[in-house]
Amino acid sequence: MWGRPNSGKTTFISQLRGEHVQLAEKKATTSRVTYKDVKLRLAAEFVVESIVDMPGTDDRLDDWRELVAKGDHVFYLLNISRTDDAGYVAAVRTDLKATIEALNKSSKGRKRINIIASHVDQSKWNTVDVAQVNNVLQEDPVIRRMYESMEGVKGYVYSANLTDPASFKRLLQSIVDDLQA
């Protein structure tokens, strides 16, 4: 799991682990933390063997590349409330380029990248019907350029309000369904 600071990585992992998310108490992640055997409670029970939470800063990009090469699944969180910020978008493009390079070098075969658009509730898409957000995002020029830059790497785009349990559960079910397809 990777993404720029304040993209929702820790919130995603907290929700995944069934922890109550307290936004007022949220602190920036300053070190790498690995969680083992995380149980997902959906229609069936699934277990995530390992998930890593680490700062989304430039000095951790090499650690991210290593995780991409070794891991089974790749998730990139994108704070879509910041897609009007040219500096943020440039940093995301750098991250995605590094991710794609690592995916192409991985010995684990062709993996895909799962991009999770977070902070929907704080974005210009906050009034769009939840079921239509992904479709609308695909038409946004900034998001489209990011998606098209994936250079032959298979990928999916999801969207969610990570602090809303119902939205998170729909996101998680969509990811699980796509992984099983």
N, C-alpha and C positions, 0 to 999 in steps of 0.2 A: 504494500500500500504506500503510495507516494502522492504528493501534492504540495504545492506552495504553502507557506504558513497561513493559518486560518482558513484552510480549505475544508476542514471537517474531518480530518483523519482520526483524531482522538474521539470525537463525537461518534463517528461511524463505529469504531471499535468498542466504545462503551455500550452503544445500542446492541451491537453484535453479541456482547457478553451479557446482555440483560441488565445492565446497570442503569440506574436512573440518571439522566443527564441534567446537571445543574449548570445552566449557562452563566449565572452570576459567579460561580466558583471556577470557571474554566481558566486554566493556565496553559501557557505555551509549553509544548513538549520540548524538553532540553536534552534528552538522551534517548538512546534506542532501547525499547522495551519489547520483548517477545512474549506472546501469550501462546500457550500450548493447549491443544484439545478443547477448543471452544465449541460448545454445543449450540446448534441452531435449532430452535423450536418452531417448526413450521408444520405443514400437514404431516410430514414425516420428520424424524430427527436426523440431522446431519452433524458431522463433526469436522471442524476446520483444524487440521493438524497443527498449524502454526500461523500466526499473523504477527507482523512486526509494525510497531508504531515508532516513528522517528521524526526528528525535525525535518521540515521540507525546505531546508536551506541549501544554498549552493555548495557549501563545504561537505554536504552529505550525498552529493550526486553520485560519487563513486561507490558508496555503500549501496545506493539504490540500484546501480547497474549490476552489482554483484548479486543482489537479491533477485533481480529480474532473470538473470542467467540461471540461477539455481532453483527458483521457486516454480510451482506448478501453475499459479494464476497471478495475473498482474492487474492491479487496480490503481487507477490514477484519479484523484479527486480534484475537481475543477470548481472553484468558487465562481459561479456564473453571475454573481452580483458585481464582479470586478471585470467583466469582459469589455467594459468601456475604457479601462486603464491600459494604455499602450505598453507600459513597463511590465505590468502583470502578464499581459498576453504574450509579450516577447519571452518572458521567463518560462511560461508554460510551453511555448514552442520549443525552447531549448530542452526542457525536461522531456517532452515527447520525442524529440529527435534522439536524445540519449537512450530513451526507453526502447525505441524502435531498433537502434543499433544493437543494444543488448539482446533484444528478442531475436534478431537475425543471427547473432553469434551463439545463442543458447544451444546447448547439446540436447535439450529436452524436446526437440522437435518444434513444430509450429504452434506456439502459444498465441493467444490473443490478448489484446489490451482491453480492459473494461474501464471506460471513462464514466465516472459518476459526477454529474452536474449537481453540486450541492448549493445550498443557500437560495433555493428557488423562491422561498418566501420573502427574501430581501432583494430580489432581482426584478428587472422590468417584465418578467414573465409571471409575476405573482398573481395576476388576474386570469391567467390562462387555465382552462379546465385541466385538472391533474392528468387526466387520461390523454391529453393532447400535447403536453409540454414537450415530450421527446420529438414529436413531429415538427412542432414549431421551432425547436432548437436546431434541427437539421437544416432549416431554411435560413437561419441567421448566418450572415457572411463570415463572422469571426469564428463561430463554431464549425461551420462548413470547411473553412480553410484548415482548421486544426485536424478535423476528421480526414480530409483529403490528403493531408501531409503524412499519413501513416504508411506510405510507401509499400503497399502490398501486404502489410500486416493486418490480419483479421482483427476486427474490433467491434465493440458494442458501446452505445451511449445510453446511459440511464440518467434519470433525474429524480430528485427527492428533497424533501425538507427533512433533514436528518434528525431534527429535534422532535418531530411529530411521530409517535410510535406507529400510527396507522400508515403513514407515508413510508416510513422505514421498512415496515413489514412487507408492503407492496414491492418496494425496491428489492428486498432480499428474496422474495418469492420469484420475481422476474429473473434475477441473477441465477438462482438455483435452477429454474426451468430452462434457461438458456444453456447452462453448463451441462444439463442432462440431455439436451437435444442433439 
